[in-house]
Amino acid sequence: MELSVKVLGSGCAKCGKLAENAQAAVAQLGIPATVEKVTDVAQFERYGVLFTPALVVNEKVVSAGRVLSPAQIVSLLTTTLAE
């Protein structure tokens, strides 16, 4: 199963860092996943996100308003894979 990872953000430095960390986490796990940056505010509203950057894994918001480290993202992805 391929994971869908989305980084919601306006394109700011924090959003870019979260996207970079998400890519690093996916690479570290060596799993099939797509990492997509979403900058459309209408999409943020669809997910109910008020604070960016936000991380969405398989259409579920797992973090909002902070930049997670690669290790934190690995933990979230591992949990998602176990479900």
N, C-alpha and C positions, 0 to 999 in steps of 0.2 A: 504494500500500500504506500503510495506516495503522499507525503505530508504537504499540505499547503500552508505556507508561512507568509503572512502579510505584515508589513510595517506601515502603520498609518501615521502620516505626518506631513507637515507643510513643506518639507525640504530643508529644514533648519539643520544645524550641525548635530544636534542631539538625535534627530531622526536618522541622519546619515550614519551616525555611530551605532545606533541600534540595528540598522540594516547590515552594517559591517559585522557586528557581533553575531547576528543571526546567521549570516553566511559562514562565519567561522565555526559556529556551533554545529551547523549541518555538515560541514566538511569534517569536523572532528568525529562526528558520529558515523560518517560514511553512509548515510541513508539517502534514499531517493526523496528529494524534496524540492519544491520550487519556492524561492524567496522573491516576493514581489513588493515593490514600494507603491503605496497608494497615497496620492496627494489630493484626491477629490474630496472636498469637505462633505459633500452629500453622502459619500461612502462612510465617513466617520459617523455621521448621524445614523446611518443604517445599522451600525454596530453599537450605537449608544455611547460612543466615546466622546467625552468632554475634554479630556486632556491628552495631548500628544507629547512624545511619541507613544504609540500603542502597538502591542504585538498581538496578532491574531493567528491562532494555530487551528487548522481545520475548521474555520468559520467561528471559532470561539475566542473571545477576548481573554487573554491570559495575563496581560499587564497593560497599564495605562499611566502616563504621566512620569515615567522614569526610564532611564537607560539601563537595561539589564546587561550584566557581563556575559561573555560567552558561556561560562560555567553555569550561570543561572538559567540560561536558555537551554543548555544541554539537559539540565534537570527537568525543565518543563517539557521538552520534547520526549525525553525518556518516559516520563509519566504518561504523556499522550499516547505513546506507542504501546504502553502496557494496558491501556484501557480497552 
